Amino acid sequence: MLKKVLEADKRDAGEKEIEQAKKVFSGPADAMDKAANLALFLASDDSVGITGKLISAVWDRWEDWPKYLAELDKADAYTLRRITGKDRGLTWGDR
């Protein structure tokens, strides 16, 4: 998606968004390196205790997360949640 933002006209994507994309993304190889580094981190002992989080290799400072495990564990930050019909008072959609 960042590639599309960088290719877009400033009127379409916004000047601020294009400048921000340039700061974090310098090309497909850069994104692949960041993804590989995140995968190595998640496979290492450094990530013990980090679970159930949706992590962006490009946008999140996941390298710092081990310092904040207690806070991260209590927060709903970086998580996805499935909202069921029951969660919204609907009685017809769930088993």
mmCIF file as gemmi writes it, N, C-alpha and C atoms, coordinates in Angstrom:
data_model
loop_
_atom_site.group_PDB
_atom_site.id
_atom_site.type_symbol
_atom_site.label_atom_id
_atom_site.label_alt_id
_atom_site.label_comp_id
_atom_site.label_asym_id
_atom_site.label_entity_id
_atom_site.label_seq_id
_atom_site.pdbx_PDB_ins_code
_atom_site.Cartn_x
_atom_site.Cartn_y
_atom_site.Cartn_z
_atom_site.occupancy
_atom_site.B_iso_or_equiv
_atom_site.pdbx_formal_charge
_atom_site.auth_seq_id
_atom_site.auth_asym_id
_atom_site.pdbx_PDB_model_num
ATOM 1 N N . MET Axp A 1 ? 0.822 -1.193 0 1 0 ? 1 A 1
ATOM 2 C CA . MET Axp A 1 ? 0 0 0 1 0 ? 1 A 1
ATOM 3 C C . MET Axp A 1 ? 0.865 1.254 0 1 0 ? 1 A 1
ATOM 4 N N . LEU Axp A 2 ? 1.991 1.172 0.704 1 0 ? 2 A 1
ATOM 5 C CA . LEU Axp A 2 ? 2.863 2.345 0.737 1 0 ? 2 A 1
ATOM 6 C C . LEU Axp A 2 ? 3.389 2.681 -0.648 1 0 ? 2 A 1
ATOM 7 N N . LYS Axp A 3 ? 3.646 1.645 -1.431 1 0 ? 3 A 1
ATOM 8 C CA . LYS Axp A 3 ? 4.117 1.873 -2.797 1 0 ? 3 A 1
ATOM 9 C C . LYS Axp A 3 ? 3.1 2.7 -3.566 1 0 ? 3 A 1
ATOM 10 N N . LYS Axp A 4 ? 1.821 2.385 -3.401 1 0 ? 4 A 1
ATOM 11 C CA . LYS Axp A 4 ? 0.759 3.135 -4.082 1 0 ? 4 A 1
ATOM 12 C C . LYS Axp A 4 ? 0.702 4.575 -3.578 1 0 ? 4 A 1
ATOM 13 N N . VAL Axp A 5 ? 0.891 4.768 -2.287 1 0 ? 5 A 1
ATOM 14 C CA . VAL Axp A 5 ? 0.906 6.125 -1.732 1 0 ? 5 A 1
ATOM 15 C C . VAL Axp A 5 ? 2.054 6.916 -2.338 1 0 ? 5 A 1
ATOM 16 N N . LEU Axp A 6 ? 3.227 6.295 -2.425 1 0 ? 6 A 1
ATOM 17 C CA . LEU Axp A 6 ? 4.386 6.987 -2.978 1 0 ? 6 A 1
ATOM 18 C C . LEU Axp A 6 ? 4.227 7.303 -4.457 1 0 ? 6 A 1
ATOM 19 N N . GLU Axp A 7 ? 3.479 6.458 -5.171 1 0 ? 7 A 1
ATOM 20 C CA . GLU Axp A 7 ? 3.242 6.685 -6.592 1 0 ? 7 A 1
ATOM 21 C C . GLU Axp A 7 ? 2.138 7.713 -6.84 1 0 ? 7 A 1
ATOM 22 N N . ALA Axp A 8 ? 1.334 7.982 -5.843 1 0 ? 8 A 1
ATOM 23 C CA . ALA Axp A 8 ? 0.165 8.853 -6.014 1 0 ? 8 A 1
ATOM 24 C C . ALA Axp A 8 ? 0.559 10.319 -6.11 1 0 ? 8 A 1
ATOM 25 N N . ASP Axp A 9 ? -0.306 11.066 -6.711 1 0 ? 9 A 1
ATOM 26 C CA . ASP Axp A 9 ? -0.176 12.516 -6.764 1 0 ? 9 A 1
ATOM 27 C C . ASP Axp A 9 ? -0.465 13.068 -5.37 1 0 ? 9 A 1
ATOM 28 N N . LYS Axp A 10 ? 0.209 14.14 -4.972 1 0 ? 10 A 1
ATOM 29 C CA . LYS Axp A 10 ? 0.011 14.716 -3.645 1 0 ? 10 A 1
ATOM 30 C C . LYS Axp A 10 ? -1.434 15.143 -3.414 1 0 ? 10 A 1
ATOM 31 N N . ARG Axp A 11 ? -2.144 15.473 -4.472 1 0 ? 11 A 1
ATOM 32 C CA . ARG Axp A 11 ? -3.556 15.832 -4.311 1 0 ? 11 A 1
ATOM 33 C C . ARG Axp A 11 ? -4.39 14.613 -3.946 1 0 ? 11 A 1
ATOM 34 N N . ASP Axp A 12 ? -3.981 13.447 -4.427 1 0 ? 12 A 1
ATOM 35 C CA . ASP Axp A 12 ? -4.742 12.233 -4.161 1 0 ? 12 A 1
ATOM 36 C C . ASP Axp A 12 ? -4.41 11.621 -2.803 1 0 ? 12 A 1
ATOM 37 N N . ALA Axp A 13 ? -3.138 11.552 -2.47 1 0 ? 13 A 1
ATOM 38 C CA . ALA Axp A 13 ? -2.72 10.874 -1.249 1 0 ? 13 A 1
ATOM 39 C C . ALA Axp A 13 ? -2.503 11.834 -0.093 1 0 ? 13 A 1
ATOM 40 N N . GLY Axp A 14 ? -2.205 13.065 -0.39 1 0 ? 14 A 1
ATOM 41 C CA . GLY Axp A 14 ? -1.894 14.041 0.65 1 0 ? 14 A 1
ATOM 42 C C . GLY Axp A 14 ? -0.403 14.163 0.847 1 0 ? 14 A 1
ATOM 43 N N . GLU Axp A 15 ? 0.063 15.382 0.904 1 0 ? 15 A 1
ATOM 44 C CA . GLU Axp A 15 ? 1.497 15.631 1.029 1 0 ? 15 A 1
ATOM 45 C C . GLU Axp A 15 ? 2.067 15.03 2.315 1 0 ? 15 A 1
ATOM 46 N N . LYS Axp A 16 ? 1.34 15.181 3.415 1 0 ? 16 A 1
ATOM 47 C CA . LYS Axp A 16 ? 1.792 14.644 4.701 1 0 ? 16 A 1
ATOM 48 C C . LYS Axp A 16 ? 1.945 13.127 4.639 1 0 ? 16 A 1
ATOM 49 N N . GLU Axp A 17 ? 0.979 12.438 4.033 1 0 ? 17 A 1
ATOM 50 C CA . GLU Axp A 17 ? 1.023 10.986 3.938 1 0 ? 17 A 1
ATOM 51 C C . GLU Axp A 17 ? 2.187 10.514 3.081 1 0 ? 17 A 1
ATOM 52 N N . ILE Axp A 18 ? 2.449 11.232 1.992 1 0 ? 18 A 1
ATOM 53 C CA . ILE Axp A 18 ? 3.566 10.865 1.119 1 0 ? 18 A 1
ATOM 54 C C . ILE Axp A 18 ? 4.888 11.047 1.852 1 0 ? 18 A 1
ATOM 55 N N . GLU Axp A 19 ? 5.046 12.142 2.568 1 0 ? 19 A 1
ATOM 56 C CA . GLU Axp A 19 ? 6.289 12.381 3.31 1 0 ? 19 A 1
ATOM 57 C C . GLU Axp A 19 ? 6.485 11.338 4.403 1 0 ? 19 A 1
ATOM 58 N N . GLN Axp A 20 ? 5.409 10.961 5.079 1 0 ? 20 A 1
ATOM 59 C CA . GLN Axp A 20 ? 5.51 9.942 6.123 1 0 ? 20 A 1
ATOM 60 C C . GLN Axp A 20 ? 5.88 8.59 5.518 1 0 ? 20 A 1
ATOM 61 N N . ALA Axp A 21 ? 5.294 8.26 4.39 1 0 ? 21 A 1
ATOM 62 C CA . ALA Axp A 21 ? 5.601 6.995 3.724 1 0 ? 21 A 1
ATOM 63 C C . ALA Axp A 21 ? 7.067 6.942 3.317 1 0 ? 21 A 1
ATOM 64 N N . LYS Axp A 22 ? 7.601 8.057 2.863 1 0 ? 22 A 1
ATOM 65 C CA . LYS Axp A 22 ? 9.014 8.104 2.467 1 0 ? 22 A 1
ATOM 66 C C . LYS Axp A 22 ? 9.938 7.829 3.646 1 0 ? 22 A 1
ATOM 67 N N . LYS Axp A 23 ? 9.529 8.245 4.85 1 0 ? 23 A 1
ATOM 68 C CA . LYS Axp A 23 ? 10.366 8.05 6.03 1 0 ? 23 A 1
ATOM 69 C C . LYS Axp A 23 ? 10.495 6.583 6.425 1 0 ? 23 A 1
ATOM 70 N N . VAL Axp A 24 ? 9.435 5.809 6.207 1 0 ? 24 A 1
ATOM 71 C CA . VAL Axp A 24 ? 9.461 4.43 6.656 1 0 ? 24 A 1
ATOM 72 C C . VAL Axp A 24 ? 9.659 3.403 5.572 1 0 ? 24 A 1
ATOM 73 N N . PHE Axp A 25 ? 9.448 3.776 4.368 1 0 ? 25 A 1
ATOM 74 C CA . PHE Axp A 25 ? 9.473 2.787 3.293 1 0 ? 25 A 1
ATOM 75 C C . PHE Axp A 25 ? 10.35 3.27 2.161 1 0 ? 25 A 1
ATOM 76 N N . SER Axp A 26 ? 11.416 2.537 1.919 1 0 ? 26 A 1
ATOM 77 C CA . SER Axp A 26 ? 12.298 2.933 0.822 1 0 ? 26 A 1
ATOM 78 C C . SER Axp A 26 ? 12.241 1.946 -0.333 1 0 ? 26 A 1
ATOM 79 N N . GLY Axp A 27 ? 11.342 0.978 -0.261 1 0 ? 27 A 1
ATOM 80 C CA . GLY Axp A 27 ? 11.176 0.035 -1.354 1 0 ? 27 A 1
ATOM 81 C C . GLY Axp A 27 ? 10.84 -1.345 -0.863 1 0 ? 27 A 1
ATOM 82 N N . PRO Axp A 28 ? 10.505 -2.241 -1.782 1 0 ? 28 A 1
ATOM 83 C CA . PRO Axp A 28 ? 10.13 -3.604 -1.404 1 0 ? 28 A 1
ATOM 84 C C . PRO Axp A 28 ? 11.201 -4.334 -0.595 1 0 ? 28 A 1
ATOM 85 N N . ALA Axp A 29 ? 12.456 -4.116 -0.922 1 0 ? 29 A 1
ATOM 86 C CA . ALA Axp A 29 ? 13.526 -4.791 -0.173 1 0 ? 29 A 1
ATOM 87 C C . ALA Axp A 29 ? 13.529 -4.323 1.273 1 0 ? 29 A 1
ATOM 88 N N . ASP Axp A 30 ? 13.276 -3.041 1.503 1 0 ? 30 A 1
ATOM 89 C CA . ASP Axp A 30 ? 13.222 -2.49 2.855 1 0 ? 30 A 1
ATOM 90 C C . ASP Axp A 30 ? 12.088 -3.139 3.64 1 0 ? 30 A 1
ATOM 91 N N . ALA Axp A 31 ? 10.927 -3.246 3.029 1 0 ? 31 A 1
ATOM 92 C CA . ALA Axp A 31 ? 9.783 -3.865 3.694 1 0 ? 31 A 1
ATOM 93 C C . ALA Axp A 31 ? 10.064 -5.328 4.006 1 0 ? 31 A 1
ATOM 94 N N . MET Axp A 32 ? 10.7 -6.024 3.098 1 0 ? 32 A 1
ATOM 95 C CA . MET Axp A 32 ? 11.028 -7.438 3.321 1 0 ? 32 A 1
ATOM 96 C C . MET Axp A 32 ? 12.04 -7.592 4.454 1 0 ? 32 A 1
ATOM 97 N N . ASP Axp A 33 ? 13.011 -6.697 4.526 1 0 ? 33 A 1
ATOM 98 C CA . ASP Axp A 33 ? 13.978 -6.737 5.623 1 0 ? 33 A 1
ATOM 99 C C . ASP Axp A 33 ? 13.283 -6.53 6.961 1 0 ? 33 A 1
ATOM 100 N N . LYS Axp A 34 ? 12.371 -5.57 7 1 0 ? 34 A 1
ATOM 101 C CA . LYS Axp A 34 ? 11.652 -5.295 8.242 1 0 ? 34 A 1
ATOM 102 C C . LYS Axp A 34 ? 10.776 -6.478 8.629 1 0 ? 34 A 1
ATOM 103 N N . ALA Axp A 35 ? 10.126 -7.096 7.663 1 0 ? 35 A 1
ATOM 104 C CA . ALA Axp A 35 ? 9.297 -8.275 7.939 1 0 ? 35 A 1
ATOM 105 C C . ALA Axp A 35 ? 10.164 -9.431 8.439 1 0 ? 35 A 1
ATOM 106 N N . ALA Axp A 36 ? 11.318 -9.634 7.82 1 0 ? 36 A 1
ATOM 107 C CA . ALA Axp A 36 ? 12.229 -10.701 8.247 1 0 ? 36 A 1
ATOM 108 C C . ALA Axp A 36 ? 12.737 -10.441 9.662 1 0 ? 36 A 1
ATOM 109 N N . ASN Axp A 37 ? 13.068 -9.195 9.965 1 0 ? 37 A 1
ATOM 110 C CA . ASN Axp A 37 ? 13.542 -8.863 11.306 1 0 ? 37 A 1
ATOM 111 C C . ASN Axp A 37 ? 12.448 -9.085 12.348 1 0 ? 37 A 1
ATOM 112 N N . LEU Axp A 38 ? 11.208 -8.749 12.006 1 0 ? 38 A 1
ATOM 113 C CA . LEU Axp A 38 ? 10.097 -9.004 12.924 1 0 ? 38 A 1
ATOM 114 C C . LEU Axp A 38 ? 9.926 -10.506 13.139 1 0 ? 38 A 1
ATOM 115 N N . ALA Axp A 39 ? 10.014 -11.281 12.083 1 0 ? 39 A 1
ATOM 116 C CA . ALA Axp A 39 ? 9.879 -12.738 12.21 1 0 ? 39 A 1
ATOM 117 C C . ALA Axp A 39 ? 10.981 -13.299 13.117 1 0 ? 39 A 1
ATOM 118 N N . LEU Axp A 40 ? 12.195 -12.825 12.956 1 0 ? 40 A 1
ATOM 119 C CA . LEU Axp A 40 ? 13.295 -13.275 13.82 1 0 ? 40 A 1
ATOM 120 C C . LEU Axp A 40 ? 13.048 -12.888 15.271 1 0 ? 40 A 1
ATOM 121 N N . PHE Axp A 41 ? 12.555 -11.684 15.475 1 0 ? 41 A 1
ATOM 122 C CA . PHE Axp A 41 ? 12.222 -11.217 16.819 1 0 ? 41 A 1
ATOM 123 C C . PHE Axp A 41 ? 11.162 -12.115 17.459 1 0 ? 41 A 1
ATOM 124 N N . LEU Axp A 42 ? 10.109 -12.406 16.693 1 0 ? 42 A 1
ATOM 125 C CA . LEU Axp A 42 ? 9.017 -13.228 17.228 1 0 ? 42 A 1
ATOM 126 C C . LEU Axp A 42 ? 9.461 -14.658 17.524 1 0 ? 42 A 1
ATOM 127 N N . ALA Axp A 43 ? 10.479 -15.13 16.82 1 0 ? 43 A 1
ATOM 128 C CA . ALA Axp A 43 ? 11.007 -16.472 17.053 1 0 ? 43 A 1
ATOM 129 C C . ALA Axp A 43 ? 12.045 -16.503 18.174 1 0 ? 43 A 1
ATOM 130 N N . SER Axp A 44 ? 12.409 -15.348 18.664 1 0 ? 44 A 1
ATOM 131 C CA . SER Axp A 44 ? 13.458 -15.265 19.686 1 0 ? 44 A 1
ATOM 132 C C . SER Axp A 44 ? 12.859 -15.203 21.089 1 0 ? 44 A 1
ATOM 133 N N . ASP Axp A 45 ? 13.723 -15.376 22.078 1 0 ? 45 A 1
ATOM 134 C CA . ASP Axp A 45 ? 13.309 -15.256 23.478 1 0 ? 45 A 1
ATOM 135 C C . ASP Axp A 45 ? 12.921 -13.818 23.831 1 0 ? 45 A 1
ATOM 136 N N . ASP Axp A 46 ? 13.353 -12.854 23.035 1 0 ? 46 A 1
ATOM 137 C CA . ASP Axp A 46 ? 13.024 -11.45 23.306 1 0 ? 46 A 1
ATOM 138 C C . ASP Axp A 46 ? 11.524 -11.18 23.237 1 0 ? 46 A 1
ATOM 139 N N . SER Axp A 47 ? 10.801 -12.002 22.509 1 0 ? 47 A 1
ATOM 140 C CA . SER Axp A 47 ? 9.37 -11.752 22.333 1 0 ? 47 A 1
ATOM 141 C C . SER Axp A 47 ? 8.492 -12.546 23.301 1 0 ? 47 A 1
ATOM 142 N N . VAL Axp A 48 ? 9.101 -13.291 24.207 1 0 ? 48 A 1
ATOM 143 C CA . VAL Axp A 48 ? 8.317 -14.085 25.153 1 0 ? 48 A 1
ATOM 144 C C . VAL Axp A 48 ? 7.369 -13.157 25.918 1 0 ? 48 A 1
ATOM 145 N N . GLY Axp A 49 ? 6.11 -13.531 25.934 1 0 ? 49 A 1
ATOM 146 C CA . GLY Axp A 49 ? 5.106 -12.727 26.619 1 0 ? 49 A 1
ATOM 147 C C . GLY Axp A 49 ? 4.3 -11.845 25.69 1 0 ? 49 A 1
ATOM 148 N N . ILE Axp A 50 ? 4.742 -11.701 24.465 1 0 ? 50 A 1
ATOM 149 C CA . ILE Axp A 50 ? 3.99 -10.924 23.481 1 0 ? 50 A 1
ATOM 150 C C . ILE Axp A 50 ? 3.121 -11.907 22.713 1 0 ? 50 A 1
ATOM 151 N N . THR Axp A 51 ? 1.825 -11.814 22.902 1 0 ? 51 A 1
ATOM 152 C CA . THR Axp A 51 ? 0.916 -12.754 22.27 1 0 ? 51 A 1
ATOM 153 C C . THR Axp A 51 ? -0.396 -12.064 21.921 1 0 ? 51 A 1
ATOM 154 N N . GLY Axp A 52 ? -1.013 -12.52 20.857 1 0 ? 52 A 1
ATOM 155 C CA . GLY Axp A 52 ? -2.312 -11.99 20.468 1 0 ? 52 A 1
ATOM 156 C C . GLY Axp A 52 ? -2.286 -10.577 19.938 1 0 ? 52 A 1
ATOM 157 N N . LYS Axp A 53 ? -1.195 -10.148 19.395 1 0 ? 53 A 1
ATOM 158 C CA . LYS Axp A 53 ? -1.072 -8.778 18.894 1 0 ? 53 A 1
ATOM 159 C C . LYS Axp A 53 ? -0.929 -8.772 17.376 1 0 ? 53 A 1
ATOM 160 N N . LEU Axp A 54 ? -1.48 -7.761 16.768 1 0 ? 54 A 1
ATOM 161 C CA . LEU Axp A 54 ? -1.325 -7.535 15.336 1 0 ? 54 A 1
ATOM 162 C C . LEU Axp A 54 ? -0.191 -6.537 15.185 1 0 ? 54 A 1
ATOM 163 N N . ILE Axp A 55 ? 0.921 -6.974 14.627 1 0 ? 55 A 1
ATOM 164 C CA . ILE Axp A 55 ? 2.144 -6.166 14.6 1 0 ? 55 A 1
ATOM 165 C C . ILE Axp A 55 ? 2.486 -5.788 13.168 1 0 ? 55 A 1
ATOM 166 N N . SER Axp A 56 ? 2.742 -4.513 12.96 1 0 ? 56 A 1
ATOM 167 C CA . SER Axp A 56 ? 3.21 -4.04 11.667 1 0 ? 56 A 1
ATOM 168 C C . SER Axp A 56 ? 4.73 -3.983 11.697 1 0 ? 56 A 1
ATOM 169 N N . ALA Axp A 57 ? 5.349 -4.717 10.804 1 0 ? 57 A 1
ATOM 170 C CA . ALA Axp A 57 ? 6.811 -4.7 10.728 1 0 ? 57 A 1
ATOM 171 C C . ALA Axp A 57 ? 7.326 -3.319 10.357 1 0 ? 57 A 1
ATOM 172 N N . VAL Axp A 58 ? 6.546 -2.589 9.586 1 0 ? 58 A 1
ATOM 173 C CA . VAL Axp A 58 ? 6.97 -1.279 9.09 1 0 ? 58 A 1
ATOM 174 C C . VAL Axp A 58 ? 6.643 -0.155 10.065 1 0 ? 58 A 1
ATOM 175 N N . TRP Axp A 59 ? 5.451 -0.157 10.644 1 0 ? 59 A 1
ATOM 176 C CA . TRP Axp A 59 ? 4.971 1.006 11.402 1 0 ? 59 A 1
ATOM 177 C C . TRP Axp A 59 ? 5.19 0.924 12.906 1 0 ? 59 A 1
ATOM 178 N N . ASP Axp A 60 ? 5.218 -0.268 13.478 1 0 ? 60 A 1
ATOM 179 C CA . ASP Axp A 60 ? 5.293 -0.399 14.928 1 0 ? 60 A 1
ATOM 180 C C . ASP Axp A 60 ? 6.731 -0.524 15.408 1 0 ? 60 A 1
ATOM 181 N N . ARG Axp A 61 ? 6.992 0.018 16.601 1 0 ? 61 A 1
ATOM 182 C CA . ARG Axp A 61 ? 8.321 -0.095 17.214 1 0 ? 61 A 1
ATOM 183 C C . ARG Axp A 61 ? 8.345 -1.331 18.108 1 0 ? 61 A 1
ATOM 184 N N . TRP Axp A 62 ? 8.136 -2.482 17.517 1 0 ? 62 A 1
ATOM 185 C CA . TRP Axp A 62 ? 8.026 -3.742 18.234 1 0 ? 62 A 1
ATOM 186 C C . TRP Axp A 62 ? 9.303 -4.107 18.975 1 0 ? 62 A 1
ATOM 187 N N . GLU Axp A 63 ? 10.421 -3.553 18.56 1 0 ? 63 A 1
ATOM 188 C CA . GLU Axp A 63 ? 11.692 -3.845 19.229 1 0 ? 63 A 1
ATOM 189 C C . GLU Axp A 63 ? 11.656 -3.399 20.687 1 0 ? 63 A 1
ATOM 190 N N . ASP Axp A 64 ? 10.849 -2.367 20.987 1 0 ? 64 A 1
ATOM 191 C CA . ASP Axp A 64 ? 10.763 -1.818 22.342 1 0 ? 64 A 1
ATOM 192 C C . ASP Axp A 64 ? 9.72 -2.512 23.207 1 0 ? 64 A 1
ATOM 193 N N . TRP Axp A 65 ? 8.871 -3.32 22.612 1 0 ? 65 A 1
ATOM 194 C CA . TRP Axp A 65 ? 7.752 -3.91 23.337 1 0 ? 65 A 1
ATOM 195 C C . TRP Axp A 65 ? 8.146 -4.744 24.553 1 0 ? 65 A 1
ATOM 196 N N . PRO Axp A 66 ? 9.264 -5.478 24.529 1 0 ? 66 A 1
ATOM 197 C CA . PRO Axp A 66 ? 9.606 -6.26 25.726 1 0 ? 66 A 1
ATOM 198 C C . PRO Axp A 66 ? 9.759 -5.404 26.988 1 0 ? 66 A 1
ATOM 199 N N . LYS Axp A 67 ? 10.092 -4.138 26.834 1 0 ? 67 A 1
ATOM 200 C CA . LYS Axp A 67 ? 10.232 -3.242 27.987 1 0 ? 67 A 1
ATOM 201 C C . LYS Axp A 67 ? 8.875 -2.928 28.615 1 0 ? 67 A 1
ATOM 202 N N . TYR Axp A 68 ? 7.808 -3.137 27.867 1 0 ? 68 A 1
ATOM 203 C CA . TYR Axp A 68 ? 6.479 -2.718 28.296 1 0 ? 68 A 1
ATOM 204 C C . TYR Axp A 68 ? 5.493 -3.893 28.355 1 0 ? 68 A 1
ATOM 205 N N . LEU Axp A 69 ? 5.983 -5.086 28.664 1 0 ? 69 A 1
ATOM 206 C CA . LEU Axp A 69 ? 5.132 -6.28 28.633 1 0 ? 69 A 1
ATOM 207 C C . LEU Axp A 69 ? 3.917 -6.166 29.548 1 0 ? 69 A 1
ATOM 208 N N . ALA Axp A 70 ? 4.1 -5.669 30.749 1 0 ? 70 A 1
ATOM 209 C CA . ALA Axp A 70 ? 2.976 -5.575 31.691 1 0 ? 70 A 1
ATOM 210 C C . ALA Axp A 70 ? 1.903 -4.636 31.143 1 0 ? 70 A 1
ATOM 211 N N . GLU Axp A 71 ? 2.316 -3.492 30.643 1 0 ? 71 A 1
ATOM 212 C CA . GLU Axp A 71 ? 1.367 -2.53 30.078 1 0 ? 71 A 1
ATOM 213 C C . GLU Axp A 71 ? 0.725 -3.071 28.802 1 0 ? 71 A 1
ATOM 214 N N . LEU Axp A 72 ? 1.515 -3.707 27.98 1 0 ? 72 A 1
ATOM 215 C CA . LEU Axp A 72 ? 1.017 -4.272 26.722 1 0 ? 72 A 1
ATOM 216 C C . LEU Axp A 72 ? 0.004 -5.38 26.992 1 0 ? 72 A 1
ATOM 217 N N . ASP Axp A 73 ? 0.252 -6.179 28.018 1 0 ? 73 A 1
ATOM 218 C CA . ASP Axp A 73 ? -0.642 -7.28 28.347 1 0 ? 73 A 1
ATOM 219 C C . ASP Axp A 73 ? -2.01 -6.781 28.82 1 0 ? 73 A 1
ATOM 220 N N . LYS Axp A 74 ? -2.045 -5.642 29.497 1 0 ? 74 A 1
ATOM 221 C CA . LYS Axp A 74 ? -3.294 -5.098 30.031 1 0 ? 74 A 1
ATOM 222 C C . LYS Axp A 74 ? -4.078 -4.3 29.004 1 0 ? 74 A 1
ATOM 223 N N . ALA Axp A 75 ? -3.431 -3.874 27.944 1 0 ? 75 A 1
ATOM 224 C CA . ALA Axp A 75 ? -4.052 -2.973 26.967 1 0 ? 75 A 1
ATOM 225 C C . ALA Axp A 75 ? -4.643 -3.742 25.795 1 0 ? 75 A 1
ATOM 226 N N . ASP Axp A 76 ? -5.602 -3.112 25.147 1 0 ? 76 A 1
ATOM 227 C CA . ASP Axp A 76 ? -6.125 -3.711 23.923 1 0 ? 76 A 1
ATOM 228 C C . ASP Axp A 76 ? -5.428 -3.14 22.685 1 0 ? 76 A 1
ATOM 229 N N . ALA Axp A 77 ? -4.379 -2.388 22.91 1 0 ? 77 A 1
ATOM 230 C CA . ALA Axp A 77 ? -3.609 -1.827 21.795 1 0 ? 77 A 1
ATOM 231 C C . ALA Axp A 77 ? -2.994 -2.962 20.975 1 0 ? 77 A 1
ATOM 232 N N . TYR Axp A 78 ? -2.924 -2.762 19.699 1 0 ? 78 A 1
ATOM 233 C CA . TYR Axp A 78 ? -2.314 -3.711 18.76 1 0 ? 78 A 1
ATOM 234 C C . TYR Axp A 78 ? -3.064 -5.04 18.71 1 0 ? 78 A 1
ATOM 235 N N . THR Axp A 79 ? -4.371 -5.011 18.945 1 0 ? 79 A 1
ATOM 236 C CA . THR Axp A 79 ? -5.142 -6.242 18.894 1 0 ? 79 A 1
ATOM 237 C C . THR Axp A 79 ? -6.31 -6.102 17.936 1 0 ? 79 A 1
ATOM 238 N N . LEU Axp A 80 ? -6.737 -7.23 17.432 1 0 ? 80 A 1
ATOM 239 C CA . LEU Axp A 80 ? -7.971 -7.318 16.668 1 0 ? 80 A 1
ATOM 240 C C . LEU Axp A 80 ? -8.979 -8.028 17.547 1 0 ? 80 A 1
ATOM 241 N N . ARG Axp A 81 ? -10.2 -7.644 17.427 1 0 ? 81 A 1
ATOM 242 C CA . ARG Axp A 81 ? -11.239 -8.303 18.216 1 0 ? 81 A 1
ATOM 243 C C . ARG Axp A 81 ? -12.415 -8.595 17.318 1 0 ? 81 A 1
ATOM 244 N N . ARG Axp A 82 ? -12.88 -9.807 17.386 1 0 ? 82 A 1
ATOM 245 C CA . ARG Axp A 82 ? -14.075 -10.184 16.647 1 0 ? 82 A 1
ATOM 246 C C . ARG Axp A 82 ? -15.274 -9.765 17.477 1 0 ? 82 A 1
ATOM 247 N N . ILE Axp A 83 ? -16.127 -8.952 16.918 1 0 ? 83 A 1
ATOM 248 C CA . ILE Axp A 83 ? -17.341 -8.516 17.602 1 0 ? 83 A 1
ATOM 249 C C . ILE Axp A 83 ? -18.475 -9.396 17.115 1 0 ? 83 A 1
ATOM 250 N N . THR Axp A 84 ? -19.043 -10.152 18.02 1 0 ? 84 A 1
ATOM 251 C CA . THR Axp A 84 ? -20.124 -11.066 17.667 1 0 ? 84 A 1
ATOM 252 C C . THR Axp A 84 ? -21.466 -10.356 17.768 1 0 ? 84 A 1
ATOM 253 N N . GLY Axp A 85 ? -22.48 -11.002 17.25 1 0 ? 85 A 1
ATOM 254 C CA . GLY Axp A 85 ? -23.826 -10.462 17.385 1 0 ? 85 A 1
ATOM 255 C C . GLY Axp A 85 ? -24.22 -10.307 18.841 1 0 ? 85 A 1
ATOM 256 N N . LYS Axp A 86 ? -23.857 -11.288 19.673 1 0 ? 86 A 1
ATOM 257 C CA . LYS Axp A 86 ? -24.153 -11.227 21.113 1 0 ? 86 A 1
ATOM 258 C C . LYS Axp A 86 ? -23.53 -9.998 21.757 1 0 ? 86 A 1
ATOM 259 N N . ASP Axp A 87 ? -22.329 -9.622 21.281 1 0 ? 87 A 1
ATOM 260 C CA . ASP Axp A 87 ? -21.661 -8.437 21.824 1 0 ? 87 A 1
ATOM 261 C C . ASP Axp A 87 ? -22.484 -7.169 21.597 1 0 ? 87 A 1
ATOM 262 N N . ARG Axp A 88 ? -23.312 -7.208 20.582 1 0 ? 88 A 1
ATOM 263 C CA . ARG Axp A 88 ? -24.108 -6.033 20.223 1 0 ? 88 A 1
ATOM 264 C C . ARG Axp A 88 ? -25.603 -6.235 20.484 1 0 ? 88 A 1
ATOM 265 N N . GLY Axp A 89 ? -25.917 -7.256 21.283 1 0 ? 89 A 1
ATOM 266 C CA . GLY Axp A 89 ? -27.301 -7.479 21.68 1 0 ? 89 A 1
ATOM 267 C C . GLY Axp A 89 ? -28.162 -8.168 20.63 1 0 ? 89 A 1
ATOM 268 N N . LEU Axp A 90 ? -27.525 -8.729 19.606 1 0 ? 90 A 1
ATOM 269 C CA . LEU Axp A 90 ? -28.284 -9.46 18.585 1 0 ? 90 A 1
ATOM 270 C C . LEU Axp A 90 ? -28.418 -10.917 19.021 1 0 ? 90 A 1
ATOM 271 N N . THR Axp A 91 ? -29.565 -11.479 18.826 1 0 ? 91 A 1
ATOM 272 C CA . THR Axp A 91 ? -29.789 -12.849 19.285 1 0 ? 91 A 1
ATOM 273 C C . THR Axp A 91 ? -29.845 -13.851 18.137 1 0 ? 91 A 1
ATOM 274 N N . TRP Axp A 92 ? -29.786 -13.406 16.918 1 0 ? 92 A 1
ATOM 275 C CA . TRP Axp A 92 ? -30.023 -14.281 15.782 1 0 ? 92 A 1
ATOM 276 C C . TRP Axp A 92 ? -28.776 -14.772 15.061 1 0 ? 92 A 1
ATOM 277 N N . GLY Axp A 93 ? -27.613 -14.279 15.325 1 0 ? 93 A 1
ATOM 278 C CA . GLY Axp A 93 ? -26.468 -14.599 14.478 1 0 ? 93 A 1
ATOM 279 C C . GLY Axp A 93 ? -25.456 -15.566 15.029 1 0 ? 93 A 1
ATOM 280 N N . ASP Axp A 94 ? -25.505 -15.835 16.325 1 0 ? 94 A 1
ATOM 281 C CA . ASP Axp A 94 ? -24.463 -16.676 16.937 1 0 ? 94 A 1
ATOM 282 C C . ASP Axp A 94 ? -25.047 -18.016 17.377 1 0 ? 94 A 1
ATOM 283 N N . ARG Axp A 95 ? -24.21 -19.036 17.477 1 0 ? 95 A 1
ATOM 284 C CA . ARG Axp A 95 ? -24.646 -20.36 17.975 1 0 ? 95 A 1
ATOM 285 C C . ARG Axp A 95 ? -24.644 -20.357 19.476 1 0 ? 95 A 1
